[in-house]
Amino acid sequence: MSTFCLPKSKPEVPVHLTSDLSQEQLLSFPAFKTWISTLQHSLSTQQNKSHTFHSAPYKLRNIEIQSVDFFGGKRIGFIKLKAEVSNDRGEKLPGSVFLRGGSVGMLLILQPDDVPSNSEDEKHVILTLQPRIPAGSLSLVELPAGMLDDAGTFAGGAAKEIEEETGLEVPANELINMTELALSSTTSDDEEHLQQGVYPSPGGCDEFVPIFLWQKRIPREQMKEWQGKLTGLRDHGEKITLMLCPLKKVWRQGGRDAKVLAGWALYEGLRKEGKL
């Protein structure tokens, strides 16, 4: 185990590493860089006299890396750490953090092309069913999740399954970032600069999920074929399966998934405000 001082920290913040993690690896891990810069800026806003904590500001005093999960050898996947954040009165803020970084959620809406384009009738959402061991589930209903590749196109396991089953590829130029639309406002240096995404579990995890919308009108016969095919029923050994759910029922069908509920709420709110 080794210790170093966090660069540009004031007061100096010692960082205690595990034996399998170097300073360079930690400081280059995107999730850590985003988290620490966001936290440091939020702490700096306490200088404003109107801030709740201005009279007794909190400071980051210590970071202890507790464990690291590596993907494919040496690429960091997850980090568990404990951050000591306290004020000069000895009052502390909870600081157990599971670092994993951001991902994206996709609200993919299909509609028969013989329905008027300004109508919400017969809209269906593509959902995934897959094992989620942290939730204790082998078949959790979710909004497709993944990442945006270098070209801005939806990628990852769910995207691959969608393309294999339907031939649909979700291109960057047809995506609408609903989270950005909902949160769009200029922020000053006196305000926190959080990520433009939904935080599913901010009490313990840094994960943020921007929710994107993609709508496509398809021939009715194609919709019928997919409705018969995308039932969520698995072939033997298949890990990810797809299902089509009526948009008006998606809040109930996917009610255990924060991405589903966030996507549905954003869609309905933005539509009512005339932004979609």
Rosetta silent file (secondary structure, phi, psi, omega in degrees, C-alpha in Angstrom):
SEQUENCE: MSTFCLPKSKPEVPVHLTSDLSQEQLLSFPAFKTWISTLQHSLSTQQNKSHTFHSAPYKLRNIEIQSVDFFGGKRIGFIKLKAEVSNDRGEKLPGSVFLRGGSVGMLLILQPDDVPSNSEDEKHVILTLQPRIPAGSLSLVELPAGMLDDAGTFAGGAAKEIEEETGLEVPANELINMTELALSSTTSDDEEHLQQGVYPSPGGCDEFVPIFLWQKRIPREQMKEWQGKLTGLRDHGEKITLMLCPLKKVWRQGGRDAKVLAGWALYEGLRKEGKL
SCORE:     score description
SCORE:     0.000 S_00000001
   1 L     0.000  143.452  178.108    0.000    0.000    0.000 S_00000001
   2 L  -136.644  165.781 -177.940    1.167    3.535   -0.739 S_00000001
   3 E  -132.645  141.782  172.938   -0.045    7.073   -0.098 S_00000001
   4 E  -140.866  164.223  177.575    0.138   10.279   -2.124 S_00000001
   5 E   -93.491  133.044 -179.568   -1.347   13.754   -1.823 S_00000001
   6 L   -60.724  126.375 -179.354   -4.138   14.611   -4.205 S_00000001
   7 L   -57.181  140.127  175.264   -2.827   17.176   -6.716 S_00000001
   8 L    59.734   27.377  178.668   -4.048   20.763   -6.244 S_00000001
   9 L   -94.126  140.284  179.677   -5.904   19.873   -3.035 S_00000001
  10 L  -144.658  112.009    0.189   -6.283   22.465   -0.296 S_00000001
  11 L   -65.864  167.672  179.771   -5.991   21.420    2.455 S_00000001
  12 L   -59.219  136.060 -178.029   -3.747   18.578    1.327 S_00000001
  13 L  -115.520  109.838  175.732   -5.719   15.362    0.898 S_00000001
  14 E   -72.702  138.071  177.867   -3.830   12.098    1.453 S_00000001
  15 E  -117.605  120.145 -178.010   -4.980    9.246   -0.791 S_00000001
  16 E  -100.056  118.957 -174.434   -4.296    5.729    0.478 S_00000001
  17 L   -94.057  158.320  168.221   -4.050    3.159   -2.304 S_00000001
  18 L   -82.661  165.942 -175.400   -4.514   -0.595   -2.333 S_00000001
  19 L   -66.567  -21.367 -177.137   -1.534   -2.747   -3.281 S_00000001
  20 L   -99.756   11.628 -176.915   -2.930   -3.446   -6.774 S_00000001
  21 L  -130.568  131.156  178.393   -3.595    0.190   -7.716 S_00000001
  22 L   -98.841  163.290  176.611   -1.078    2.874   -8.677 S_00000001
  23 H   -58.360  -44.436 -179.410   -1.405    6.636   -8.418 S_00000001
  24 H   -61.740  -42.789  179.553   -1.302    6.930  -12.204 S_00000001
  25 H   -62.029  -44.768 -178.614   -4.079    4.352  -12.647 S_00000001
  26 H   -64.295  -48.830 -175.213   -6.345    6.093  -10.145 S_00000001
  27 H   -69.361  -17.689  177.802   -5.817    9.612  -11.481 S_00000001
  28 H   -98.206   -3.988  179.507   -6.459    8.460  -15.051 S_00000001
  29 L   -72.665  116.211 -174.097   -9.651    6.525  -14.195 S_00000001
  30 H   -54.108  -40.163 -178.582  -12.444    8.616  -15.818 S_00000001
  31 H   -64.018  -39.317  178.744  -14.967    7.946  -13.053 S_00000001
  32 H   -67.631  -43.456 -179.274  -12.532    9.142  -10.370 S_00000001
  33 H   -60.447  -43.391  179.827  -11.590   12.254  -12.350 S_00000001
  34 H   -66.390  -45.305 -177.917  -15.250   13.193  -12.827 S_00000001
  35 H   -62.506  -48.900 -174.252  -16.168   12.475   -9.213 S_00000001
  36 H   -68.320  -38.322  179.225  -13.282   14.362   -7.614 S_00000001
  37 H   -68.333  -37.410  177.962  -13.627   17.443   -9.828 S_00000001
  38 H   -65.806  -45.387  179.946  -17.393   17.548   -9.215 S_00000001
  39 H   -64.131  -45.244 -178.595  -16.952   17.192   -5.455 S_00000001
  40 H   -61.658  -39.370  177.474  -14.185   19.778   -5.259 S_00000001
  41 H   -66.709  -42.146  179.602  -16.286   22.309   -7.136 S_00000001
  42 H   -61.151  -39.969  177.779  -19.307   21.627   -4.910 S_00000001
  43 H   -64.599  -34.657 -178.827  -17.145   22.161   -1.814 S_00000001
  44 H   -68.148  -23.599 -178.822  -15.885   25.447   -3.256 S_00000001
  45 H   -69.762  -12.876  177.853  -19.446   26.813   -3.491 S_00000001
  46 H   -67.512  -13.540  177.183  -19.520   27.007    0.313 S_00000001
  47 H   -66.367  -23.714  178.840  -17.519   30.234   -0.015 S_00000001
  48 L   -68.111  129.266 -175.271  -20.755   31.911   -1.049 S_00000001
  49 L   -62.746  -21.074 -179.981  -22.255   33.639    2.011 S_00000001
  50 L   -86.074   -4.780 -178.046  -25.718   32.372    1.110 S_00000001
  51 L   -70.305  141.755 -178.512  -24.597   28.733    1.183 S_00000001
  52 L   -54.808  -36.354 -174.974  -26.126   26.586    3.939 S_00000001
  53 L  -101.396   16.313 -174.208  -22.698   25.463    5.122 S_00000001
  54 L   -60.213  -39.003 -175.397  -20.875   28.792    4.756 S_00000001
  55 L   -72.435  -24.424  178.837  -20.364   29.341    8.502 S_00000001
  56 L  -143.103   72.225 -172.168  -18.826   25.887    9.015 S_00000001
  57 L   -66.339  146.959  176.899  -17.721   24.636    5.587 S_00000001
  58 L   -86.123  147.878  179.806  -16.972   20.990    4.926 S_00000001
  59 E  -131.855  145.419  172.060  -13.599   19.919    3.582 S_00000001
  60 E   -80.257  121.206 -172.450  -12.329   16.772    1.917 S_00000001
  61 E  -114.549  -21.697 -173.502   -9.628   15.535    4.288 S_00000001
  62 E  -164.711  143.632  173.682   -8.790   11.961    3.333 S_00000001
  63 E  -129.479  126.509  177.004   -9.492    9.286    0.693 S_00000001
  64 E  -116.862  114.520  175.204   -9.019    5.596    1.362 S_00000001
  65 E   -76.966  123.242 -175.254   -9.240    3.238   -1.612 S_00000001
  66 E   -98.663  -35.148  178.476  -10.743    0.038   -0.249 S_00000001
  67 E  -163.077  158.026 -179.722  -10.941   -2.227   -3.291 S_00000001
  68 E  -135.592  135.920  170.817  -10.624   -2.270   -7.080 S_00000001
  69 E  -108.366  128.300  179.190  -12.259   -4.473   -9.705 S_00000001
  70 E  -104.673  142.425  175.707  -10.366   -4.826  -12.972 S_00000001
  71 E  -106.587  131.223  173.993  -11.947   -5.697  -16.309 S_00000001
  72 L    56.880   38.090  176.509   -9.983   -7.695  -18.849 S_00000001
  73 L   106.638  -91.088 -172.477   -6.714   -7.545  -16.991 S_00000001
  74 L  -117.277    4.982  178.148   -5.647   -4.005  -16.150 S_00000001
  75 E   -84.980  124.495 -178.490   -8.612   -1.813  -17.093 S_00000001
  76 E   -69.503  130.467  175.389  -10.308   -0.447  -13.977 S_00000001
  77 E  -100.884  -56.226 -177.851  -13.993   -1.287  -13.812 S_00000001
  78 E  -135.585  150.392  172.700  -15.097   -0.292  -10.315 S_00000001
  79 E  -132.360  134.147  172.765  -13.510    1.308   -7.268 S_00000001
  80 E  -107.234  126.954 -178.422  -14.824    1.274   -3.721 S_00000001
  81 E  -140.313  164.577  175.120  -13.501    4.120   -1.572 S_00000001
  82 E  -123.011  121.428  178.875  -14.133    5.996    1.644 S_00000001
  83 E  -106.187  128.300  176.240  -13.911    9.795    1.577 S_00000001
  84 E   -92.837  113.674  179.111  -13.606   11.707    4.822 S_00000001
  85 E  -124.125  115.891 -175.499  -15.553   14.954    4.507 S_00000001
  86 E  -147.705  166.310  174.170  -15.914   17.006    7.688 S_00000001
  87 L  -107.963  179.492 -175.816  -15.951   20.551    9.029 S_00000001
  88 L   -72.793   -7.360  174.816  -13.868   22.106   11.768 S_00000001
  89 L   -86.702   -3.622 -178.789  -16.589   21.281   14.300 S_00000001
  90 L    86.488    6.865  177.972  -15.928   17.598   13.722 S_00000001
  91 L   -80.587  135.851 -175.041  -19.231   17.047   11.915 S_00000001
  92 E  -116.949  153.495  172.135  -18.940   14.495    9.111 S_00000001
  93 E  -107.583  143.417  178.652  -20.826   13.703    5.918 S_00000001
  94 L   -56.797  133.625 -173.854  -21.320   10.068    4.798 S_00000001
  95 L  -135.008   23.399  174.242  -18.519    9.238    2.375 S_00000001
  96 E   -79.611  124.059 -171.333  -18.708    5.600    1.304 S_00000001
  97 E  -131.240  130.899  170.643  -18.523    5.677   -2.494 S_00000001
  98 E  -105.354  109.876 -176.790  -18.836    3.020   -5.200 S_00000001
  99 E   -92.782  124.439  175.955  -17.229    4.514   -8.311 S_00000001
 100 L  -141.118  -14.427  177.976  -18.308    3.196  -11.695 S_00000001
 101 L    84.473 -173.642 -174.720  -18.945    6.266  -13.826 S_00000001
 102 L   -89.545  162.577  171.819  -21.726    7.099  -16.230 S_00000001
 103 L  -142.424 -172.159  176.052  -23.719    5.077  -18.716 S_00000001
 104 E  -131.256  149.638  172.908  -26.692    5.891  -20.954 S_00000001
 105 E  -114.833  146.480 -176.078  -30.299    4.735  -21.045 S_00000001
 106 E  -122.395  117.770  170.282  -32.349    4.570  -24.242 S_00000001
 107 E   -90.888  101.242 -176.088  -36.084    5.111  -24.517 S_00000001
 108 E  -102.160  111.251 -174.655  -36.659    3.432  -27.897 S_00000001
 109 E  -111.166  127.144  177.010  -40.201    4.039  -29.152 S_00000001
 110 E  -112.176  146.087  179.468  -41.691    2.287  -32.173 S_00000001
 111 E  -147.426  137.581  175.793  -44.974    3.200  -33.865 S_00000001
 112 E   -58.251  140.035 -173.659  -46.785    1.847  -36.952 S_00000001
 113 L   -79.963   -0.782  174.862  -46.281    4.258  -39.832 S_00000001
 114 L   -94.537    1.281  173.924  -49.969    4.301  -40.760 S_00000001
 115 L   -86.949  139.161  179.256  -50.817    6.072  -37.470 S_00000001
 116 L   -51.684  138.168 -172.945  -50.881    9.898  -37.750 S_00000001
 117 L   -66.103  -20.519  179.707  -47.415   11.219  -36.917 S_00000001
 118 L   -94.088   11.659 -176.988  -48.772   13.635  -34.298 S_00000001
 119 L  -103.266  149.853  175.025  -50.546   10.842  -32.412 S_00000001
 120 L   -94.501    2.117 -176.344  -49.382    8.903  -29.355 S_00000001
 121 L   -64.925  141.699  171.453  -51.508    5.906  -30.369 S_00000001
 122 L    60.417   24.011  175.009  -49.951    2.438  -30.582 S_00000001
 123 L   -78.154  137.761  179.600  -46.516    3.532  -29.441 S_00000001
 124 E  -128.234  150.559 -178.933  -44.403    0.709  -27.980 S_00000001
 125 E  -113.673  138.012  173.827  -41.128    0.719  -26.060 S_00000001
 126 E   -83.258  124.039  176.621  -38.304   -1.807  -26.398 S_00000001
 127 E  -117.589  157.319  175.342  -37.323   -3.212  -22.994 S_00000001
 128 E  -110.514  151.465  169.551  -34.611   -5.693  -22.043 S_00000001
 129 E  -122.748  124.674 -178.713  -34.743   -8.648  -19.668 S_00000001
 130 E  -157.292  159.632  178.109  -31.396   -9.770  -18.291 S_00000001
 131 E   -65.935  136.200  173.789  -29.697  -11.114  -15.180 S_00000001
 132 E  -133.755   88.578 -174.391  -28.761   -8.467  -12.617 S_00000001
 133 H   -59.677  -39.999  177.028  -26.982  -10.264   -9.809 S_00000001
 134 H   -57.131  -27.801  177.320  -26.600   -7.147   -7.589 S_00000001
 135 H   -90.383   -0.787 -177.832  -30.416   -6.962   -7.571 S_00000001
 136 L    72.693   22.698 -174.047  -30.683  -10.706   -6.933 S_00000001
 137 E  -118.062  145.279  171.382  -32.448  -11.113  -10.280 S_00000001
 138 E  -105.047   -0.330 -177.426  -32.001  -13.380  -13.285 S_00000001
 139 E  -157.567   68.667 -178.320  -34.621  -11.542  -15.346 S_00000001
 140 E   -89.955  132.652  178.810  -34.903   -7.829  -14.556 S_00000001
 141 E   -83.927  125.539 -174.451  -37.021   -5.677  -16.893 S_00000001
 142 E  -142.255  163.364  163.390  -35.094   -2.541  -17.868 S_00000001
 143 L   -73.068  138.893  177.208  -34.681    0.264  -20.336 S_00000001
 144 L   -54.133  133.026 -178.923  -31.820   -0.692  -22.669 S_00000001
 145 E  -126.104  155.508  179.238  -28.578    0.642  -21.209 S_00000001
 146 E   178.077 -131.157 -177.678  -25.090    0.949  -22.600 S_00000001
 147 E  -149.187  168.254  170.389  -22.771    3.662  -23.839 S_00000001
 148 E  -101.519  126.772 -179.366  -22.232    5.999  -26.756 S_00000001
 149 L   -76.048 -174.435 -175.128  -19.286    4.946  -28.893 S_00000001
 150 L   -61.142  -24.213  178.807  -16.775    7.365  -30.426 S_00000001
 151 L   -90.633   -0.713 -179.771  -19.228    8.172  -33.214 S_00000001
 152 L    85.127   10.779 -179.165  -22.012    8.900  -30.731 S_00000001
 153 L   -92.620  142.193  179.533  -23.955    5.745  -31.635 S_00000001
 154 E   -59.024  128.919 -175.939  -25.643    3.608  -28.984 S_00000001
 155 E  -139.923  169.253 -179.358  -23.386    0.637  -28.186 S_00000001
 156 L   117.505 -177.395 -175.162  -23.022   -2.224  -25.713 S_00000001
 157 H   -61.477  -43.384 -179.662  -24.693   -5.566  -25.070 S_00000001
 158 H   -66.442  -40.733  178.778  -28.284   -4.305  -25.258 S_00000001
 159 H   -62.253  -40.219  179.470  -27.578   -2.376  -28.468 S_00000001
 160 H   -64.440  -42.056  179.784  -26.044   -5.481  -30.015 S_00000001
 161 H   -65.252  -41.032  178.686  -29.069   -7.584  -29.062 S_00000001
 162 H   -61.771  -43.411 -179.904  -31.462   -4.985  -30.501 S_00000001
 163 H   -66.728  -39.560 -179.734  -29.542   -4.905  -33.780 S_00000001
 164 H   -66.683  -39.620 -174.657  -29.396   -8.710  -33.974 S_00000001
 165 H   -83.274  -29.438 -173.295  -33.102   -9.183  -33.256 S_00000001
 166 H  -123.506  -16.041 -174.363  -34.564   -6.272  -35.232 S_00000001
 167 L    80.210    2.842 -178.513  -31.825   -4.944  -37.504 S_00000001
 168 L   -82.453  129.100  170.708  -32.214   -1.562  -35.843 S_00000001
 169 L  -117.746  133.448 -173.325  -29.087    0.502  -35.263 S_00000001
 170 L   -96.090  103.523 -174.980  -29.533    3.670  -33.247 S_00000001
 171 L   -83.051  154.427 -175.021  -27.542    6.475  -34.962 S_00000001
 172 H   -61.701  -39.242 -172.490  -26.189    9.528  -33.186 S_00000001
 173 H   -74.575   -3.855  178.314  -27.932   12.121  -35.365 S_00000001
 174 H  -110.106    4.997 -178.492  -31.380   10.780  -34.439 S_00000001
 175 L   -87.849  141.557  173.586  -30.890   10.781  -30.668 S_00000001
 176 E  -117.335  120.701  179.001  -32.558   13.333  -28.370 S_00000001
 177 E   -82.244   95.775 -175.979  -30.915   13.813  -24.977 S_00000001
 178 H   -67.711  -34.801  179.591  -34.025   14.207  -22.814 S_00000001
 179 H   -62.899  -44.163  179.350  -32.061   14.740  -19.606 S_00000001
 180 H   -63.768  -40.456  178.258  -30.168   17.643  -21.149 S_00000001
 181 H   -61.892  -41.563 -176.652  -33.414   19.129  -22.471 S_00000001
 182 H   -72.298  -34.803 -174.846  -35.042   18.917  -19.047 S_00000001
 183 H   -98.907    2.727 -172.786  -32.067   20.305  -17.134 S_00000001
 184 L   -61.495  114.545  174.467  -30.947   22.854  -19.698 S_00000001
 185 L  -168.557  151.014  178.474  -30.027   26.046  -17.901 S_00000001
 186 L   -78.607  140.212  178.370  -26.872   28.049  -17.463 S_00000001
 187 L  -116.931  144.681  178.301  -25.065   27.546  -14.183 S_00000001
 188 L   -95.427  172.124  178.763  -22.729   29.964  -12.463 S_00000001
 189 L   -67.004  -16.147  178.700  -19.580   29.144  -10.531 S_00000001
 190 L   -81.276   -6.860 -178.331  -21.610   29.620   -7.340 S_00000001
 191 L  -109.678  158.195  176.886  -23.728   26.588   -8.200 S_00000001
 192 L   -69.652  145.608  179.340  -22.912   22.902   -8.247 S_00000001
 193 L  -112.741   74.244  178.949  -21.917   21.451  -11.606 S_00000001
 194 L   -78.562  168.240 -178.627  -23.386   17.960  -11.481 S_00000001
 195 L   -73.781  151.996  178.315  -23.494   15.656  -14.483 S_00000001
 196 L   -81.593   75.985 -178.888  -26.360   15.903  -16.970 S_00000001
 197 L  -163.800  170.271  174.936  -27.896   12.598  -15.986 S_00000001
 198 E   -85.267  133.586  175.999  -30.153   10.770  -13.558 S_00000001
 199 L   -99.306  102.433 -175.183  -28.417    9.586  -10.373 S_00000001
 200 L   -68.020  -31.066 -175.536  -30.093    6.227   -9.526 S_00000001
 201 L  -146.586   66.596 -173.058  -28.361    5.754   -6.152 S_00000001
 202 L   -70.150  -10.412  176.903  -26.575    8.949   -5.040 S_00000001
 203 L   -73.801  -14.017 -177.779  -26.354    7.785   -1.429 S_00000001
 204 L  -149.130   -8.860 -173.323  -23.625    5.311   -2.348 S_00000001
 205 E  -138.473  143.976 -179.245  -22.746    5.411   -6.042 S_00000001
 206 L   -82.926   -7.184 -171.787  -21.489    8.032   -8.499 S_00000001
 207 L   -54.866  132.891  173.710  -23.317    6.503  -11.490 S_00000001
 208 L  -128.661  143.963 -172.611  -25.213    9.006  -13.627 S_00000001
 209 E  -131.547  100.646  168.914  -27.404    8.054  -16.578 S_00000001
 210 L   -65.082  139.245  179.491  -28.408   10.489  -19.320 S_00000001
 211 E  -106.994  120.020 -179.692  -31.670    9.281  -20.862 S_00000001
 212 E  -103.570  152.113  177.049  -31.888    9.503  -24.647 S_00000001
 213 E  -114.469  136.845  172.165  -34.978    9.224  -26.826 S_00000001
 214 E  -138.348  122.016 -179.892  -35.147    7.569  -30.224 S_00000001
 215 E  -117.016  139.043  179.488  -38.456    7.257  -32.077 S_00000001
 216 E  -141.934  135.085  175.509  -39.009    5.317  -35.280 S_00000001
 217 E   -97.830  130.449 -175.520  -42.059    4.705  -37.405 S_00000001
 218 E  -131.365  159.855  177.654  -42.122    1.274  -39.028 S_00000001
 219 L   -57.811  144.234 -177.505  -44.551   -0.673  -41.242 S_00000001
 220 H   -59.304  -38.832  179.780  -47.441   -2.182  -39.296 S_00000001
 221 H   -63.035  -36.145  177.139  -46.611   -5.686  -40.510 S_00000001
 222 H   -65.952  -40.373  178.356  -43.085   -5.278  -39.162 S_00000001
 223 H   -62.324  -43.052  179.064  -44.510   -4.156  -35.824 S_00000001
 224 H   -62.558  -41.235  179.491  -46.771   -7.220  -35.694 S_00000001
 225 H   -62.147  -44.688 -178.651  -43.844   -9.495  -36.477 S_00000001
 226 H   -69.649  -34.739  177.244  -41.742   -7.971  -33.714 S_00000001
 227 H   -61.221  -36.150  177.359  -44.632   -8.084  -31.238 S_00000001
 228 H   -75.193  -27.527 -175.610  -44.792  -11.817  -31.824 S_00000001
 229 H   -91.506  -41.048 -175.098  -41.026  -12.211  -31.618 S_00000001
 230 L   -92.376   78.658 -175.522  -40.017   -9.808  -28.851 S_00000001
 231 E  -107.871   -6.080 -175.814  -41.879  -11.371  -25.946 S_00000001
 232 L    84.873   -5.257  178.621  -39.100  -11.571  -23.380 S_00000001
 233 L   -77.964  133.211 -173.004  -39.165  -15.370  -23.565 S_00000001
 234 L   -95.087  141.809  162.877  -35.650  -16.772  -23.600 S_00000001
 235 L   -76.045  160.162 -176.452  -34.070  -19.389  -25.710 S_00000001
 236 L   -55.867  123.061  174.790  -31.967  -21.786  -23.669 S_00000001
 237 L    82.966   -4.563 -178.088  -28.927  -19.999  -22.233 S_00000001
 238 L   -72.691  131.025 -174.233  -29.697  -16.600  -23.767 S_00000001
 239 L   -87.221  -42.875 -179.593  -28.649  -13.827  -21.385 S_00000001
 240 L  -115.285  128.730  173.603  -30.387  -10.758  -22.829 S_00000001
 241 E  -126.842  163.713 -176.323  -33.849  -10.850  -24.378 S_00000001
 242 E  -116.703  155.022  172.114  -36.134   -8.116  -25.652 S_00000001
 243 E  -145.842  151.590  174.338  -39.813   -7.311  -25.281 S_00000001
 244 E  -100.533  129.384 -178.483  -42.176   -4.706  -26.692 S_00000001
 245 E  -125.525  133.761  175.088  -44.317   -2.912  -24.137 S_00000001
 246 E   -55.317  135.620 -178.347  -47.087   -0.386  -24.860 S_00000001
 247 H   -53.958  -39.807 -176.314  -45.804    3.079  -23.934 S_00000001
 248 H   -69.880  -12.940  179.441  -48.816    3.747  -21.730 S_00000001
 249 H  -110.210    2.195 -171.005  -47.999    0.657  -19.636 S_00000001
 250 H   -67.981  -31.078  179.540  -44.222    0.995  -19.456 S_00000001
 251 H   -63.597  -28.531  179.241  -44.239    2.697  -16.036 S_00000001
 252 H   -87.323  -44.619 -177.142  -45.891   -0.405  -14.589 S_00000001
 253 H   -63.948  -37.814 -178.075  -44.068   -3.083  -16.604 S_00000001
 254 L  -109.776   29.090 -172.328  -40.659   -1.583  -15.852 S_00000001
 255 L   -64.922  -13.092  177.472  -41.465   -0.095  -12.461 S_00000001
 256 L   -88.150   -9.313 -175.490  -38.441   -1.658  -10.747 S_00000001
 257 L  -105.164  121.586 -179.110  -35.970    0.079  -13.054 S_00000001
 258 H   -61.552  -32.430 -179.671  -35.080    3.705  -12.331 S_00000001
 259 H   -65.723  -40.399  177.955  -34.164    4.238  -16.001 S_00000001
 260 H   -61.043  -50.106 -176.527  -37.642    3.207  -17.141 S_00000001
 261 H   -65.763  -39.434  178.149  -39.348    5.539  -14.692 S_00000001
 262 H   -66.176  -43.398 -179.967  -36.972    8.405  -15.457 S_00000001
 263 H   -62.471  -43.836  179.986  -37.368    7.908  -19.211 S_00000001
 264 H   -64.950  -44.815 -178.878  -41.147    7.781  -18.994 S_00000001
 265 H   -65.147  -42.250  178.937  -41.327   10.856  -16.731 S_00000001
 266 H   -63.940  -43.531 -179.345  -38.948   12.854  -18.939 S_00000001
 267 H   -60.975  -49.392 -177.631  -40.851   11.899  -22.086 S_00000001
 268 H   -65.683  -42.198 -178.972  -44.228   12.841  -20.637 S_00000001
 269 H   -66.019  -46.061 -179.513  -42.947   16.080  -19.080 S_00000001
 270 H   -67.446  -35.942  178.922  -41.085   17.284  -22.156 S_00000001
 271 H   -65.731  -41.156 -179.480  -43.969   16.355  -24.430 S_00000001
 272 H   -67.097  -27.701  178.058  -46.422   18.353  -22.302 S_00000001
 273 L   -87.788    1.162  178.063  -44.076   21.354  -22.476 S_00000001
 274 L    75.346   21.132 -178.988  -43.906   21.052  -26.265 S_00000001
 275 L   -94.236   -4.391  177.429  -40.178   20.244  -26.308 S_00000001
 276 L  -120.761    0.000    0.000  -40.626   16.895  -28.104 S_00000001
